[in-house]
Amino acid sequence: PARMNVLALKVEPDWRQQHAGRKFDYRAPLLFHEALLASPHRTAIHTEADWFYVPTWDFQGSWGNPEVYYRAARYVTQLWPFWNTSGGADHLWAVARDAGACATPWGSLNDEMGNSTLLLNWGGATGLSGRPEERCYSPFLDVVIPGALTHATAAKSPFWLPDSAQTALDENRRTTRLFFIGALCWKIETRVHTPEALQAKCTRSFGAKSFLSRYSFGLRYKVFRLFSGQAGFRIYATDYPPSMPQGGKVDVDAEIMQSQYCLCPSGTGWGMRVFHSILLGCVPVITQHDGTHPRVAQAFEPSLDWRAFSVIVPHAAVANLSSILAATDLHRKQRALRQSWNRMVWRGALRSPLRERLPAPDAFESTMEALAEVLVRRRRGTASGT
C-alpha cells in the first residue's frame, strides 16, 4: 500500500517505563513506538488500520519473567475487539530480548504471539538453548530490526563526511584486517589464564545441557583458536586475559575505525556488534550459523541484501575465514556500506543536527518498508488458504 496504517493500542503507562541503568541497546521498541506516533502511518480509525501495534517496552535482555507480555495480551484481548476478529494476525509486537520471542525457562510467548507479526532483534530459529523453541523468528511473519545505537556512537561515524574523505579514511587508516573483542564462551565473566583452561571452559560450556549451552554456536572460540595469531587479526578475548593488550583496556571505537573487517558472531542471541561495526565503517563478518538450522537472519532481510555490504560465513566455512576475506572485494563492500548504514540508525536516537542530516530511510522507515512486504505475504497466504 502507498501508506500502510498502524493503530497503536493504548496500554497502562507503567508497562512502558524506562528504568535508569538499563542498556540503551534494548530500546528499539521505544524508538519504533515514538516514531510511529509522529508518522503519517499512524491512524486512530480502526477500519483504516493494516496493523494494531501493542506497545510493550521491555528492558530485561535475556532474563526475567515475560509477564509484561502476558498482561498486555490479556489487556488487548479483553478491552479491544480487534484481536478476536483476526486471532491476532493483524497485531504487531516488538520484542527486544536476546533470543527474541523464543521460549525460555521463564515461559513461552507462543499463545500470546503465535499468530502475530513480531519486530525482533534476533532472527534465529533457535533460542538460547541452541534448540528450536516455541515462537522463534518466522521469516514469513516477522521483521528483524536493529538495536538502538546511541547518539554518541553515531556522531563518530565516518559516513557524515563527504565520500572522498570516507574513501581516504578507508585507504589510509584501516590497517587491521579483522577485529573482535568479546568473551569466547559462557559464562562470560569466568576468566581463565591458560590455553588448556580455556579449552576446558569452552568444552564444558558447549557440552552442558543448560539453556545457554550453545553460546555463539561455538564459533567465537573456533575463530580465536584458528586465527588469533594471524598477521592483521586483532582478536581480544575478554574471558582470556593473556589475549588482551597490556593494561587490559581497549578503545573499541578506535579499533573498529581502523579495521577493514569486524567479526560479528552471535552470543546469548543478538548483539549490537554488527550495528556498531557498520556505523563506524567496518565491514561486518557474520558468523551466525549453527550448521543445522537456517543462519540467523539480519535486520530487514530479505528486503535488504546483506551480501552486498557484509561477509556471511556459513558454519562449515569458518575454518576458511582467512581465504574468504582474501577473495572478498573490500572496496566494493565499503561502497555498499555507504548506501545502507542509515538503515541501522533510529533517527529518534539522534540529536540535532544529526537527526536532520541522517539520510532516509532510517531504521523506522526501513521497518515500515519491511512490514509492507510482510502484509503482502500474509494477504497472499490468506487468499491461497495457506
Disulfide bonds with the S-S distance in Angstrom:
Cys102-Cys136 1.96
Cys185-Cys202 1.80
Cys262-Cys282 2.22
